[in-house]
């Protein structure tokens, strides 16, 4: 049961990414997107001038292309998996640099001297982690959080819904105001 639920989320996550890839190919620089997947499908937030019909067509094309063997569409470089991997690796690398400096100075707590001496190394460690984390995050996404094999997954509906508070928050982060620039969709799947 748990394995089936995880598989559904992975396949829906892959279809979500494939939909964003298709939209990006057709409407480059006209929108931003953010989504999240569930065992029942996925939610897609579009920030920009993309119509309901264009979204529905992109979902259908993404599904068709993935079923046709374009499994690479399941992986997206701006996925939360990549962002979380990046944040985690940069945080751990910086903490390691501070911990090593505390150990070098034989301090039990962070002092101004430890902070100042460790800061250049912590910044360098974070930058190195940022460089390494992208391919690591993509690999984690490919192996664990998405699936390019849709199996018997099929789309049952694509419908517009009211934007959630999270959607509105991202709208503010993107510097957009008003309802005309944000649309939310629920894509339901079975299989």
C-alpha positions, 0 to 999 in steps of 0.5 A, a space after each residue: 500500500 505504501 509502495 503504491 502511494 509513493 509510486 503514484 506521487 513519483 509518477 504525478 511529480 514526473 508528469 507535473 515536471 513534464 507539464 512545466 517543460 512543455 509549457 516552457 518550450 511553448 511559452 518561454 519567458 511568459 510565465 513562472 510555475 510552481 506545483 506540488 504532487 499528491 497520490 491523486 494528481 498534482 496542483 499547478 500554479 501559473 504566474 503569467 499569461 497562460 490560458 486554461 486551454 494552454 495548460 490543459 493542452 500542455 498536460 495532455 502533451 506531457 502525458 503523451 510524450 512521457 508515454 512515448 518514451 521521453 522519460 527525461 521530462 520527469 526531471 526539472 532543475 528547479 524542483 524543490 528536491 534540488 533546492 532542498 538538496 542545495 540548502 541542506 548541503 550548503 548548511 552542513 558545509 558551513 556548519 562543518 567549517 564552523 565546527 572545525 574552527 571551534 575544535 581548532 581553537 579548543 572552544 566549546 561555544 561559538 565566540 566572535 574569534 571563532 566566527 571571524 576566523 571560520 567565516 571565509 572557510 564557511 563561505 567557501 564551503 557553502 559555495 562548493 556545496 552549491 556547485 556540487 549540490 545541483 547534480 546531486 539534487 538532480 540525481 536524487 530527484 531522478 532516483 527517488 522523488 520522480 518517475 519518468 515511467 507513467 505506467 498506467 497513469 492517466 489524466 482524468 481532469 484538469 480544472 482551475 481552482 482558487 489560488 491557495 495562500 501558498 500560491 499567493 505567497 509565491 505571487 508576492 515573492 515574484 513581485 506580481 499583484 492582483 488576480 489576473 497574473 496567477 492561476 491555480 489548477 488541480 490535475 487529477 489522475 488515476 492508475 
